[in-house]
């Protein structure tokens, strides 16, 4: 799931499947399908406790979340359009197709 918004990460982690996409994601976790999520959020949102807890929940369920120091990081508020060009599409696709786990040397 990329790019994943603040809202998507939080809803997904808490089982709120109010859209078809979230329903598919929620069910896919139980099937053991390799899922890679790459949040695209600003620092004001990524520093919130609910977001941090949601990322941890998804990781606990086996979702590879490319986010944090040495991975893909949040951006300052108002700079998303500048940051979008660097989005790690290739890394996310490679991990999803190979079922791999992110390590800093991977990307």
N, C-alpha and C positions, 0 to 999 in steps of 0.2 A: 504494500500500500504506500504509494509515493506520488506526490508529496502528501503527507498526512497532516491535517490541521490539528490544532489544539483540541477542538471539538471532537474530531474523529478519534483521536487517541483516547480521550477520556471516555467517550461513549463505548467504544470497542472494549476497553479494559473493564468496564462495569456492566457489560452485557446488555447495553441499550442498542437494540437492533431495529431502529425506526426507519431505516432505509434498506433497500435491497442490497446495496454494497456492504453495509454493516452486517446484515444477516448472513451473507455469504462468508465474510471474514470470520464472524463468530463461529459458524459451523465448521469452517475449514480448520480451525485450530484443533478441534476434536478429531479430525481425520488424520492429523499428523502431516498435513500438506506443508511443505516449506514455505513460510511466509516471512517476507522482509518488509519492515516498516521504516520509513525515513520521515520523521517529523520535520515540518517546515514551519517553525514558530520563532517569534522574537523572544528576546531575553526576559521581558516582563512576564510573558506567559510560561516560558520554560522554567523559571525560578519559582513558580507556584507549587505548593505542596501537592495539590491534586494531580498535576501533570507528572511530577516526579513519581508519585505512587502508581499512576497509570502505566508509565513506562516500565516500572519494576514488575507490575502484575503481568503485563504482556510477555516480558522476558521470562518470568516464572512459568508461563504456559508454553514456552518454547518458541515464541516469536522472536526472530532476529530483529532487534531495533538498532539501527545505525544512528546513534545519537550519543553525544558526550565528548569529553576531552579525547583527542586523538582520533576522533571519528568525524561525524558531521555535527556541527555545533549551531546553536541558535544565533540570531543576528540582532543587532540593536533595532529598536522600534523605528519604523519608517524607512528601513534599508532593504526590505525584502526584494524589491525589484532589482536592486543591484546584486544581491546574493543569488538570485535565481539562476544566473548563467553558470554558476559553479556547482549546481545541484548534482549529486553523485548518481546519476541514472545508471551508468555502466556498472558501478559497484553493486547497486541494488539488483540489477538484472542478473549479473554473474552469480551473486549469492543465492538468488531465488532458483536459478536453473541448476545450480550445483548442490543446493541444499546445505551450503556451507555456513560457517560461523565467522562473524567478523573478527579480524585481528588487525591492529594498526598497520601491519605490513601488507595487508590485502588492498589497501586503498590509499 
